[in-house]
Amino acid sequence: MSAFTIFFCTGLLIYWTSRTRILLHGSPAAIEATLESDLLRGRRFLAGLRALVLPAISGMAL
């Protein structure tokens, strides 16, 4: 395994366990804030993806 793969998997594991801990043992306010930030992050990701993909699809259609 490359060093990048090990680093990436370790970071992903730390992120996943911290999110799981908040969702399982956090206060209702912490859980709500976590879910709202995830939703916002997902919306930003989709908006960015749409901004990249739609012009490419339009260019192919021409």
DRENTOR-518206 format. One line per field, with one value per residue: x, y, z of N, C-alpha, C in turn; chain. Coordinates in steps of 0.2 Angstrom, whole numbers. Layout:
BEGIN
n_east = [X / ...]
n_north = [Y / ...]
n_up = [Z / ...]
ca_east = [X / ...]
ca_north = [Y / ...]
ca_up = [Z / ...]
c_east = [X / ...]
c_north = [Y / ...]
c_up = [Z / ...]
ch = [A / ...]
% end
This chain:
BEGIN
n_east = [4 / 2 / 9 / 0 / -12 / -13 / -13 / -25 / -35 / -33 / -37 / -50 / -56 / -54 / -62 / -75 / -77 / -78 / -89 / -99 / -98 / -103 / -116 / -121 / -119 / -121 / -128 / -145 / -144 / -131 / -132 / -141 / -134 / -124 / -130 / -136 / -124 / -119 / -129 / -128 / -115 / -116 / -125 / -118 / -108 / -115 / -119 / -107 / -103 / -113 / -110 / -99 / -102 / -113 / -109 / -100 / -108 / -117 / -108 / -104 / -116 / -117]
n_north = [-6 / 11 / 26 / 37 / 30 / 24 / 35 / 42 / 32 / 31 / 44 / 44 / 34 / 40 / 52 / 45 / 38 / 49 / 56 / 46 / 44 / 56 / 56 / 45 / 47 / 60 / 76 / 82 / 94 / 94 / 83 / 88 / 99 / 93 / 85 / 95 / 102 / 92 / 91 / 103 / 103 / 93 / 98 / 109 / 102 / 95 / 106 / 111 / 101 / 100 / 112 / 109 / 98 / 101 / 111 / 103 / 93 / 101 / 106 / 94 / 91 / 100]
n_up = [0 / -3 / 4 / 3 / 2 / 15 / 23 / 19 / 22 / 35 / 39 / 35 / 43 / 56 / 54 / 52 / 64 / 73 / 68 / 70 / 84 / 88 / 83 / 90 / 104 / 106 / 111 / 108 / 101 / 96 / 88 / 78 / 73 / 67 / 57 / 50 / 45 / 37 / 27 / 22 / 17 / 7 / -2 / -7 / -13 / -23 / -30 / -35 / -43 / -52 / -58 / -65 / -73 / -81 / -91 / -98 / -103 / -111 / -120 / -127 / -133 / -143]
ca_east = [0 / 6 / 8 / -6 / -18 / -13 / -15 / -32 / -39 / -33 / -41 / -57 / -58 / -55 / -68 / -81 / -78 / -80 / -96 / -103 / -98 / -108 / -123 / -124 / -119 / -121 / -134 / -149 / -142 / -125 / -134 / -144 / -129 / -120 / -134 / -137 / -118 / -118 / -133 / -125 / -109 / -119 / -128 / -112 / -104 / -119 / -119 / -101 / -103 / -117 / -107 / -93 / -104 / -118 / -106 / -97 / -113 / -119 / -103 / -105 / -122 / -116]
ca_north = [0 / 17 / 30 / 40 / 26 / 23 / 42 / 43 / 27 / 33 / 50 / 42 / 31 / 45 / 56 / 41 / 37 / 55 / 57 / 41 / 45 / 62 / 54 / 40 / 49 / 68 / 79 / 83 / 100 / 92 / 79 / 92 / 103 / 88 / 83 / 101 / 103 / 87 / 92 / 109 / 101 / 89 / 103 / 113 / 97 / 94 / 112 / 112 / 95 / 103 / 118 / 106 / 93 / 103 / 114 / 98 / 90 / 105 / 106 / 88 / 91 / 105]
ca_up = [0 / -4 / 10 / 2 / 4 / 22 / 26 / 17 / 25 / 43 / 40 / 34 / 49 / 61 / 52 / 52 / 71 / 76 / 67 / 73 / 91 / 89 / 82 / 95 / 110 / 107 / 113 / 102 / 98 / 93 / 82 / 73 / 70 / 63 / 51 / 46 / 42 / 32 / 22 / 18 / 13 / 2 / -7 / -10 / -17 / -29 / -34 / -38 / -48 / -58 / -62 / -69 / -78 / -86 / -97 / -102 / -107 / -116 / -126 / -131 / -137 / -149]
c_east = [4 / 5 / 2 / -12 / -19 / -16 / -22 / -36 / -39 / -37 / -48 / -60 / -59 / -61 / -75 / -82 / -80 / -87 / -101 / -104 / -103 / -115 / -126 / -124 / -120 / -128 / -138 / -147 / -136 / -127 / -137 / -139 / -125 / -123 / -135 / -130 / -117 / -123 / -131 / -119 / -111 / -122 / -123 / -109 / -108 / -119 / -113 / -100 / -107 / -114 / -101 / -96 / -109 / -115 / -103 / -102 / -116 / -114 / -103 / -111 / -122 / -112]
c_north = [6 / 21 / 34 / 36 / 25 / 29 / 43 / 38 / 29 / 39 / 49 / 39 / 36 / 49 / 52 / 40 / 43 / 57 / 52 / 42 / 51 / 60 / 49 / 43 / 57 / 70 / 81 / 89 / 98 / 88 / 83 / 96 / 99 / 87 / 89 / 103 / 98 / 88 / 98 / 107 / 97 / 93 / 107 / 108 / 96 / 100 / 113 / 106 / 97 / 108 / 115 / 102 / 96 / 107 / 109 / 95 / 94 / 106 / 100 / 88 / 95 / 101]
c_up = [0 / 3 / 9 / 4 / 11 / 25 / 25 / 21 / 33 / 44 / 39 / 40 / 55 / 60 / 54 / 60 / 75 / 75 / 70 / 81 / 92 / 88 / 87 / 102 / 111 / 109 / 107 / 98 / 94 / 87 / 77 / 70 / 65 / 57 / 47 / 42 / 36 / 26 / 18 / 14 / 7 / -4 / -10 / -15 / -24 / -33 / -38 / -44 / -54 / -62 / -67 / -75 / -83 / -92 / -101 / -106 / -113 / -122 / -130 / -135 / -143 / -154]
ch = [A / A / A / A / A / A / A / A / A / A / A / A / A / A / A / A / A / A / A / A / A / A / A / A / A / A / A / A / A / A / A / A / A / A / A / A / A / A / A / A / A / A / A / A / A / A / A / A / A / A / A / A / A / A / A / A / A / A / A / A / A / A]
% end
